[in-house]
């Protein structure tokens, strides 16, 4: 379902399409990204499927502001444990992309991470990223088959149209 919103501010027309975020979502006021999570432990693939079915992707964290926003939110509601982050290097080792294919430029790695390469004999590939509340929300590369909480996000789309009067 989509809602069409028009806002006029100082002679500018802002056109925004926005999917309805789930009732349990929380929105970063700076980025406009809304987030929701499921405390059930699931694999990264199951998390992605759940997010997509609800119109989103695995939790997008495009910058430090978003990281701090999520950290403060999860601390305020008492969430503990591992949480899937919307970044992976499934297609090419160390080529980190969001689950919808965009290059990722912000990272909040734990010291010594990523460490899932080169693959030692018998080791499991670590192509998916999770952040851990017990490690100040630092990121680690983990096997996609591990089970962590699922964070989803929806990125609002904005197109600014300037009207000359």
C-alpha positions in Angstrom: 0.0 0.0 0.0 1.4 3.4 -0.9 0.4 6.9 0.4 1.0 10.0 -1.6 2.0 13.1 0.4 2.5 16.6 -0.9 4.2 19.2 1.3 4.8 22.9 0.3 7.7 24.5 2.1 8.9 28.0 1.2 7.7 27.7 -2.4 9.2 24.2 -2.9 7.0 21.2 -3.6 8.3 18.0 -2.1 6.8 14.7 -3.5 7.1 11.7 -1.3 6.0 8.1 -1.8 6.1 6.1 1.4 5.0 2.6 2.2 3.2 2.2 5.5 5.7 1.0 8.1 4.5 -1.6 10.5 2.9 -0.3 13.7 5.8 -1.5 15.8 8.3 0.4 13.7 10.5 3.3 14.8 11.8 6.0 12.4 15.2 7.7 12.4 14.1 11.4 12.0 17.4 12.4 10.3 17.4 9.8 7.5 13.7 9.0 7.3 14.5 5.3 7.4 11.9 3.3 9.4 13.0 0.2 11.2 11.2 -2.8 12.8 12.6 -6.0 14.2 11.6 -9.5 15.2 13.2 -10.8 18.4 12.9 -14.4 17.1 16.2 -15.9 16.1 16.4 -16.6 12.3 19.0 -17.1 9.6 20.0 -14.1 7.4 18.1 -15.6 4.4 14.9 -16.0 6.5 15.3 -12.5 7.8 15.6 -11.1 4.3 12.5 -13.0 3.2 10.5 -11.7 6.1 11.7 -8.1 5.5 10.9 -8.3 1.7 7.4 -9.7 2.4 6.8 -6.6 4.5 8.1 -4.2 1.9 11.6 -3.7 3.3 15.1 -5.1 3.4 17.4 -6.3 6.1 18.2 -3.3 8.4 20.0 -0.7 6.3 22.6 1.2 8.3 24.0 3.8 5.8 25.9 6.0 8.2 27.1 6.6 11.8 24.0 8.6 12.6 21.8 5.5 11.8 24.1 3.3 13.8 23.8 5.5 16.9 20.1 5.8 16.4 19.7 2.0 16.4 22.1 1.6 19.3 20.1 4.1 21.4 16.8 2.5 20.5 17.8 -1.1 21.3 19.4 0.0 24.6 16.2 1.9 25.6 14.0 -1.2 25.0 16.5 -3.7 26.5 17.3 -5.7 23.4 20.4 -8.0 23.9 22.1 -10.4 21.6 23.0 -10.5 17.9 21.0 -8.6 15.2 21.4 -9.1 11.5 22.6 -6.0 9.6 21.7 -5.4 6.0 25.1 -6.0 4.5 26.7 -9.1 2.9 29.6 -10.1 0.7 27.8 -13.2 -0.7 28.6 -12.4 -4.4 32.3 -11.5 -4.0 34.5 -11.7 -0.9 35.0 -8.3 0.8 32.7 -6.6 -1.8 30.1 -5.5 0.8 26.7 -4.7 -0.5 23.2 -4.1 0.9 20.7 -7.0 0.4 19.1 -5.0 -2.4 22.5 -4.7 -4.2 23.8 -1.3 -3.4 27.5 -0.8 -2.3 27.9 -0.3 1.4 30.3 2.5 2.5 29.7 2.7 6.2 30.9 0.0 8.6 31.1 -0.4 12.4 33.5 -3.4 12.5 34.6 -5.0 15.7 38.4 -5.0 16.0 39.7 -7.9 13.8 36.7 -8.0 11.6 35.8 -8.9 8.9 37.7 -12.2 9.4 35.8 -14.7 7.3 38.6 -14.9 4.6 40.6 -16.5 3.3 38.5 -19.6 3.9 40.4 -22.2 5.9 39.9 -25.8 5.1 36.6 -27.0 6.7 35.7 -23.4 7.8 32.2 -22.0 7.2 31.9 -18.9 4.9 31.1 -15.7 6.8 29.2 -13.7 4.2 26.5 -12.0 6.3 26.9 -9.2 8.9 25.5 -9.0 12.4 25.9 -6.5 15.2 26.1 -7.5 18.8 24.7 -5.6 21.8 27.3 -7.2 24.0 30.1 -5.7 21.9 28.8 -2.1 21.8 26.8 -2.9 18.6 30.0 -3.6 16.6 29.7 -5.6 13.4 31.0 -9.1 12.7 30.9 -11.2 9.6 29.1 -14.4 10.3 27.8 -17.5 8.5 24.4 -16.7 6.9 23.0 -19.8 8.5 23.6 -18.5 12.0 20.5 -17.4 14.0 20.1 -13.8 15.2 17.3 -11.3 15.6 15.9 -9.8 12.4 16.1 -6.1 11.8 14.2 -4.7 8.8 14.1 -1.3 7.3 12.2 0.7 4.8 13.9 3.6 2.9 11.5 6.4 2.1 11.8 7.9 -1.4 11.9 11.6 -1.8 12.0 13.7 -5.0 12.2 17.4 -4.6 10.6 19.4 -7.4 11.4 23.1 -7.5 8.6 25.2 -9.0 9.5 28.6 -10.4 6.8 31.2 -9.7 
